[in-house]
Amino acid sequence: MSLVIKNISKSFSNCKILEDISLEVEVGELATLIGSSGAGKSTLLRIIAGLEPLDEGQVYLNGSDLGNLPPYQRDIAMLFQQVVLFPHLSVKNNLLFPLRGKKIPRLEMEKRIEEVAKLLGISSLLERFPQNLSGGEQQRASLGRILVRKPKLILLDEPFNHLDFPLQYSLRQEIRKLPEHLQIPILYVTHDQQEALSLGTKVGILNKCRLEQWTCPKDLYYKPRSLQVARFVGAPPINLIPGKIEKNTFFSSSLPPLLLAEAWQEQSLKEEEEKVLFAIRPEKLTLGKTGIKVTIVSVEFWGATSVLHLRFADDSILLAITDNKNQEYSPGENWAVQINPKDGIFFASSVGNQ
């Protein structure tokens, strides 16, 4: 059982929304899609659910081509940002509603409600009405409505976006349980990169109508396939240092030359002295007493860590994340930073303006 999307394209009034999108979500897997507003995330979910026709491509669920099947025949459940509950029905009757008319024995319906309520932690709320629930409880009940159906696929469209962080975090833990419990594929769309990386066994990035990368969270973060992915993922953002490769050996930039050995040769940069961008995550920089001399420009306190804005010479600004436990940092202090080229990725500078 799996969701397979092949070469999906979609346009509205000659405006391309999705172009040649292909991905796969296995049974028991929770995959996440991330992208900026207007990237086409919700449109893709609507196409899968049958709410929008596609222009090109195919959608397969458990080996069956959904083709032109109407939404009610696809057995797909979808949860939006908005709470979907009938205000005049109790939580229990809201959960019962999608089961009515399906010729399911009453005892089976009661059993499903009991199981779902226990899974989501809403057993004590079954007799309450939506107006007597908190925002998080309402969304749990909305999620329960789709779970009692036992659908073949669940699509989640930023369901917790309007909730405050503690509630979001709590509900993410509930979502994390679902793939193994239900043994169906789940596709979760969000604009929150932390949410995407923490939840997904696979993560994809939609950018300018196309799927930039579809891989595991660690590879997306540390091995971005494009400069767009490298820029989009990460807080604080990745450092980008322009320069060029010299004699297949050194990276030359405003920094002192970095010895490359064979690190850059593995990254499809074949021309000697080609202009490149060296991308390295802030936490990969090591601050100490030896290395490239830098001055702290400003310090951002992030709780367990601090983000340091560092200046080299006149114009080079770097970022570093450091442990707050044993050291205080102040603007104007002089330090040194060590950079290992193997901890970064080189991109051709020609992609920088894309």
C-alpha positions, 0 to 999 in steps of 0.5 A: 500500500502506497501513494505514488504521484507521477509527473503531475502538472497543473496550471490556472489561467496559463499560470503554472502551479505545479510542474512534473511532480513525482514522489512516493509515500509508503504504507506506514510512512509520514511524509512532509512537504514544505514550501513558501506560500504559493508554492503549490502545496495545497493544490497538490493535496487537492489534486490527490483528493480529487478536488482539483483536476490535474492537467498531466500525470497520474495518482496511484493509491495502493496500485490503483490509478485514481484517474477521474474518480470523484473524491467520495470514491477515493477513500481519502481523508483530508484535514485542513487548518479550519476545525471541521466539527458540527457545533450542535453535535457532541464530540462522540456524535461528530465522530459517529457522523462519517460512519453513518450510512456505511452499514457498519454494526453499532458495536463496531462503530462504538469500538472505533470511537473508543480506540480513536478517542484513546489514541488522541487523548479525548476519551473524557471529552466525548460528551462535550460540545465543540464550543466547550473545547479548547483549540487543541481539543477541537483539532484533536476531535477533527482528526478523530473524525477522519481516523474513525473512517479508516481511510486508505490515505490521510492528507494534512494541510497545515492543520495546526498552523493557527494554534500556539506552539505548546499545542502544536508540539503536543499535537505533533506527538499525536500525529507521529503515532498514526503511521505505525498505528494505521498502516497507511500513508500520510502526507503532511503539508506545512510551511514550518521547516522545523515541523517538516523535518521533525515529523517526516521520514521523507521531506520534500521542498516545493519551489517555483512549481517544481519539487526541488528534493525528496529525501530523508530529513538529514540529507535535506538539511546536510546534503541539499541538492540545490542552492534553493534547498540550502537557502530555504532549510535551516535557522539560522540560515546557511552561510554562503561564501562566494569564491573560486576553485584554484588548481583543483586544490584551494578555495579562494575567497575573501577568507584565507585560502581553504585546502580542499583535498578531494572534498569539492571534486565530489560535487559536480564542479569540474572546471578548474577555477570555476566560480562557486558558492561555498555553503556551510551550516552555522553549527559546523563552524568551530569558534576558538583561539586558533583559525581565521580571526574574526570579530563578534558583531552581534549576539542573538540569544536562542536559549541553549545556544547563541547565534554569533554574527562574525566579521572577517576583514571589512565585509565578510559576515559569518554565523556560528552557533555555540553552546551557552553553558560555559561561555559568554560572548559580547559584541566587539570581542575578537575570536577565531573560527575554523572551517572544514571544507568537508563540512560544506557544499559547493554550488556553481555561482551561476545558480545563485540568482535563480 
